[in-house]
């Protein structure tokens, strides 16, 4: 069974610890097995690439690297917040912001 996570693809998140601390970005990919997420503009690494047909020049390319999910906090209405789950009026389980108590769409 897959573990439920506090972030989903498309969420805006804030990095709470590490080299990229206080940076915000959108979640692009989540790897549930390794508990890591790829966040836009966060945890940039330099990768040395050989010349190839697609990239005849080669050289050093900067790209995002994954970051552990425990180092991310969801941003809701401009503020980083912890999240919880509750059953709404329609009987569906939804995420909610623990800071404001509102549902997260």
C-alpha positions as CSV (number, residue, x, y, z in Angstrom):
1,X,0.0,0.0,0.0
2,X,1.2,3.5,-0.9
3,X,1.9,5.9,2.0
4,X,-0.2,9.0,2.1
5,X,1.9,12.2,1.9
6,X,1.3,15.8,2.9
7,X,2.3,17.1,-0.5
8,X,1.0,16.3,-4.0
9,X,2.2,17.1,-7.5
10,X,1.4,20.7,-8.3
11,X,1.5,22.0,-4.7
12,X,3.6,25.0,-3.8
13,X,6.0,24.0,-1.0
14,X,8.6,25.7,1.1
15,X,12.0,24.1,2.0
16,X,12.3,24.1,5.8
17,X,15.9,22.8,6.2
18,X,19.1,22.2,4.2
19,X,21.1,24.2,1.6
20,X,17.9,25.4,-0.2
21,X,16.2,26.6,3.1
22,X,13.4,29.2,2.7
23,X,13.1,28.7,-1.1
24,X,9.6,28.0,-2.5
25,X,8.6,26.1,-5.6
26,X,6.1,23.9,-7.3
27,X,6.3,20.1,-6.9
28,X,7.0,18.5,-10.3
29,X,7.5,14.8,-9.5
30,X,7.2,12.6,-6.3
31,X,9.0,9.3,-5.8
32,X,7.0,7.5,-3.1
33,X,9.5,4.6,-2.8
34,X,12.4,6.9,-1.9
35,X,10.2,9.6,-0.2
36,X,11.7,12.3,-2.4
37,X,10.2,15.1,-4.5
38,X,11.5,17.2,-7.4
39,X,10.7,20.9,-6.7
40,X,11.0,23.6,-9.3
41,X,14.0,25.9,-8.7
42,X,15.1,24.1,-5.5
43,X,18.2,22.0,-4.8
44,X,20.0,23.0,-8.0
45,X,23.0,20.8,-8.9
46,X,25.6,21.0,-11.6
47,X,25.8,18.0,-13.9
48,X,28.7,17.4,-16.3
49,X,27.4,16.1,-19.6
50,X,29.3,14.5,-22.5
51,X,28.6,15.9,-26.0
52,X,25.8,13.9,-27.7
53,X,23.5,14.2,-30.7
54,X,21.0,16.2,-28.8
55,X,23.6,18.4,-27.0
56,X,26.6,18.6,-29.3
57,X,28.4,21.1,-27.1
58,X,28.2,19.1,-23.8
59,X,29.5,20.9,-20.7
60,X,28.0,21.7,-17.3
61,X,24.3,21.8,-17.0
62,X,22.4,23.1,-13.9
63,X,19.2,21.1,-13.0
64,X,17.0,20.4,-10.0
65,X,17.8,17.4,-7.8
66,X,15.2,15.7,-5.6
67,X,14.8,16.6,-2.0
68,X,13.4,14.5,0.9
69,X,9.7,15.1,1.6
70,X,10.3,15.6,5.3
71,X,12.2,18.8,4.4
72,X,9.1,20.3,2.6
73,X,6.2,22.2,4.0
74,X,3.0,23.0,2.1
75,X,2.3,26.7,1.4
76,X,-1.4,27.7,1.7
77,X,-2.4,31.3,1.0
78,X,1.2,32.5,1.2
79,X,2.0,30.8,4.5
80,X,3.8,27.6,5.2
81,X,1.5,25.3,7.2
82,X,1.3,21.8,8.6
83,X,-1.5,19.7,7.1
84,X,-4.0,17.2,8.5
85,X,-6.9,15.1,7.1
86,X,-10.5,15.2,8.0
87,X,-13.8,14.1,6.6
88,X,-15.8,17.0,5.0
89,X,-19.6,17.4,4.7
90,X,-19.8,15.2,1.5
91,X,-18.0,12.4,3.4
92,X,-14.7,12.7,1.5
93,X,-11.3,12.8,3.2
94,X,-9.7,16.2,2.5
95,X,-6.4,17.9,3.5
96,X,-6.7,21.0,5.7
97,X,-4.4,23.7,6.9
98,X,-3.6,23.3,10.6
99,X,-2.8,27.0,10.8
100,X,-6.1,28.4,9.4
101,X,-8.3,25.3,9.6
102,X,-9.4,25.7,6.0
103,X,-9.6,23.0,3.4
104,X,-6.8,22.8,0.9
105,X,-8.0,22.4,-2.7
